[in-house]
Amino acid sequence: MTASSILIMTPVMPRIADGCAALAPCIRWSADQPLAQALDGHPPPRALAVTGRTVDAALLDQLPGLEIIANMGVGYDNVDVAAAAARKIVVCNTPDVLTDEVADFTLGLLLMAIRRMGAAERFLRAGQWAKGAFPLSPTLRGRSIGILGMGRIGKAVAQRLSGFGVAISYFGRHRQTDLPFAYLDDPVALAGAVDTVISILPGGEATRHVIDAAFLAALGPEGIVINVGRGSSLDEAALIEALRHGVVAGAGLDVFEHEPHPASELLTLENVVLMPHIGSASQHTRAAMAQLVVDNIASWFRDGRALTPVPAVQVGA
């Protein structure tokens, strides 16, 4: 192996730092440090390991020898993929290893939102039970569920939902002929056809505010919105108004437009379940994701091939 060095954009999990250190000399670069200062005295990096921090064209211009960006996460909207492709830099994400974890979590969030489990726990902890029973909740029984984004995670969610005996529809970039679920080619049409929506959309301008005021109105007063994809796909201001005025019944959010700062108005609403972006955040799954970051870099250094390259920017032998 003839690696020059690996640039690690901190913070990362110890498994990434330790795994990369076993492959090549590493440069740890914190967000409050100039890049030139971090690079000073080190050989130019061939690989970059990153979790969440922005990798844009301006940064790539400062790394002329870079060959691979290994991003921890199934989403990679923090990386300017077009800029990387123009420089023939391969970009990797960490799919598959988190699919089941996120799908399991999504079902839990769905049940929490519909059955108002978070509000019920707060009710109990506040000593209210002795004063009377918690109000009856809506139910999953008889619901029709629309999935926005039928990729790996969407399919895993649909598989789990099938066991609940609910009707399933989906919206995606195209119809998938091998799926037994109804396909709608317009998000608002999907909202109008169901009473519960689970969004697993990726980030980026193409999906920005897909869930907007018109979408929520189409979903209707019994509607439940679950978002485990990217916060940018949901117009939080529109959702807040919809939750306040009964346009929809409730929501469950694991992602937000401006993380880690959800809109303060959301914190005051009892009909929304809020989670701090933990869909894949189990010890088991995050360890697997971190290892895949290391394995992508190792494979590139060894064979000139990445294990899980983003399809649009596959580079190599």
FENPEJO-V844395 format. One line per field, one symbol per residue. ss: DSSP state (~ for helix, > for strand, _ for the rest). psi: psi as a letter, one per 20 degrees, with the letter a starting at -180 (. if undefined). burial: # if it has 24 or more other ideal C-beta (glycine too) atoms within 12 Angstrom, else .. Layout:
# FENPEJO-V844395
ss: ???
psi: ???
burial: ???
This chain:
# FENPEJO-V844395
ss: _____>>>>____~~~~~~~~____>>>>_____~~~~~_______>>>>____>_~~~~~______>>>>_______>_~~~~~~___>>>______~~~~~~~~~~~~~~~~~_~~~~~~~~~___~~~____________>>>>>___~~~~~~~~~~~____>>>>>__________>>___~~~~~~~__>>>>_____~~~___>_~~~~~~~____>>>>___~~~>_~~~~~~~~~_____>>>>__________~~~~~___>>>________~~~~~~~~~~~~~~~~~~~~~_____>_~~~____
psi: plqfrppooqqrqhhgggghhihrpqoporhjpqghghhpjqqpphqppqnhqpoahhghhjmhjphpoopoqhqkiipnhghghhjlpppqamrgiighghgggghghghgggjlhghhghgghjkihiirqqqqraqhpjqpppponmbggghhgggghhiikqpprqpahrpoijqjqpppjpghhghiirjppopkqrarhhjpkgnaggghhhgrijqpppojeqhiipohghggghhhjjhrhrqopiqrhmqlnqphhhiipikpppqlmjhjlqggghghgghhgghggghghgikqqhmqphikpqa.
burial: ..########.##.###.##..##.####.....#..##..#.##########.#...##..#.#################.##..#.#######.####################.###................##.#..###################....#######........#.##..##.##.###########...#.#####.##.###..##############.###.##...###########....##..#..#######.####....#################....#####..#.#..
